[in-house]
């Protein structure tokens, strides 16, 4: 009987993770799986469960990003064709869209570069050590030595 309860609990958790990652509220997700919103809130306070929701959401974002990146070349080609339109308003609109998207791309790349640099500096300042016990320095009080 415990095995069935555990299997049901895991199935509920899996469904909650999917629903929460898709953006459903605690109340909505709870109603869909047949539990209370309090249960969802309690589960979300558990680090492993919350991380599973974050990971699932990231998977969805990665999939969407892949689709967008896949269509970007074609979209830019369409905008470039519109730049040759005989209508001035269409050319201006296409130019504005290209410039706007280009600005977003440049800013995102700058943000990614800063993030890479930050992580590199962080690793340089506090490199992980083999057998590291969660960042406790052996010379600190309470380190067990």
C-alpha positions in Angstrom: 0.0 0.0 0.0 2.9 2.4 0.8 4.3 1.7 -2.7 1.0 2.8 -4.3 0.9 6.0 -2.2 4.5 6.8 -3.1 3.8 6.2 -6.8 0.7 8.5 -6.6 2.7 11.1 -4.7 5.5 11.0 -7.3 2.9 11.2 -10.1 1.3 14.2 -8.4 4.7 15.9 -8.0 5.5 15.3 -11.6 2.2 16.9 -12.7 2.7 19.8 -10.3 6.2 20.4 -11.7 4.9 20.5 -15.3 1.9 22.8 -14.4 4.0 25.2 -12.3 6.7 25.3 -14.9 4.0 26.2 -17.5 3.0 29.2 -15.4 -0.1 27.9 -13.6 -0.8 29.4 -10.2 -0.6 27.3 -7.0 -4.4 27.3 -6.8 -4.8 26.3 -10.4 -2.2 23.6 -10.4 -3.6 22.2 -7.1 -7.1 22.0 -8.5 -5.8 20.2 -11.6 -4.0 17.4 -9.7 -6.5 17.1 -6.8 -4.6 18.6 -3.9 -4.7 21.8 -1.9 -2.9 25.0 -2.7 -1.3 24.7 0.7 0.2 21.4 -0.4 1.7 23.1 -3.5 3.1 26.0 -1.3 4.6 23.5 1.1 6.2 21.5 -1.8 7.6 24.8 -3.3 9.4 25.5 -0.1 11.3 22.2 -0.5 14.5 23.1 -2.4 14.6 19.9 -4.6 11.0 20.4 -5.7 11.4 24.1 -6.4 14.6 23.3 -8.4 12.7 20.7 -10.4 10.2 23.4 -11.4 13.0 25.8 -12.3 14.7 23.1 -14.4 11.5 22.2 -16.2 10.8 25.9 -16.9 14.3 26.3 -18.2 13.8 23.3 -20.6 10.7 24.9 -22.0 12.5 28.2 -22.5 15.4 26.4 -24.2 13.0 24.7 -26.6 11.3 28.0 -27.4 14.7 29.7 -27.8 15.7 27.0 -30.3 12.6 27.6 -32.4 13.2 31.4 -32.3 16.9 31.0 -33.3 15.9 28.6 -36.0 13.5 31.1 -37.6 15.7 34.1 -37.1 17.6 33.8 -40.4 14.3 33.6 -42.3 12.8 36.5 -40.4 15.8 38.7 -41.1 15.7 37.8 -44.7 12.0 38.9 -44.8 12.8 42.2 -43.1 15.7 42.7 -45.6 13.3 42.2 -48.5 11.0 44.7 -46.9 13.8 47.2 -46.9 13.6 47.1 -50.7 9.9 47.8 -50.7 8.7 50.6 -52.9 6.6 51.9 -50.0 8.6 54.2 -47.7 6.4 53.3 -44.7 7.2 49.6 -45.1 11.0 50.3 -45.5 10.9 52.4 -42.3 9.0 49.8 -40.4 11.4 47.0 -41.5 14.5 49.2 -40.7 13.1 50.0 -37.2 12.4 46.4 -36.5 15.9 45.3 -37.6 17.5 48.1 -35.5 15.4 47.3 -32.5 16.1 43.6 -32.6 19.8 44.3 -33.2 19.9 46.4 -30.1 18.3 43.6 -28.0 20.8 41.2 -29.4 23.8 43.4 -28.6 22.5 44.0 -25.1 21.9 40.3 -24.5 25.4 39.5 -25.7 26.9 42.1 -23.5 24.9 40.7 -20.5 26.2 37.2 -21.3 29.8 38.4 -21.5 29.5 40.1 -18.1 28.0 36.9 -16.7 30.9 34.9 -18.1 33.4 37.3 -16.7 31.7 37.4 -13.3 31.7 33.6 -13.1 35.3 33.4 -14.1 36.3 36.0 -11.4 34.1 34.2 -8.8 35.9 30.9 -9.6 39.3 32.6 -9.4 38.5 34.1 -6.0 36.9 31.1 -4.5 38.0 28.0 -6.4 36.3 24.7 -5.5 38.6 22.4 -3.5 38.5 18.6 -3.5 36.5 17.4 -0.5 35.2 20.9 0.1 32.8 20.8 3.1 30.4 23.5 1.9 32.8 26.4 2.0 33.8 26.1 5.7 37.5 27.0 6.2 39.3 24.5 8.5 40.7 27.4 10.5 37.3 28.9 11.3 35.7 28.2 14.7 33.1 25.4 14.5 34.9 23.7 11.6 35.4 20.6 13.7 39.2 20.9 14.1 
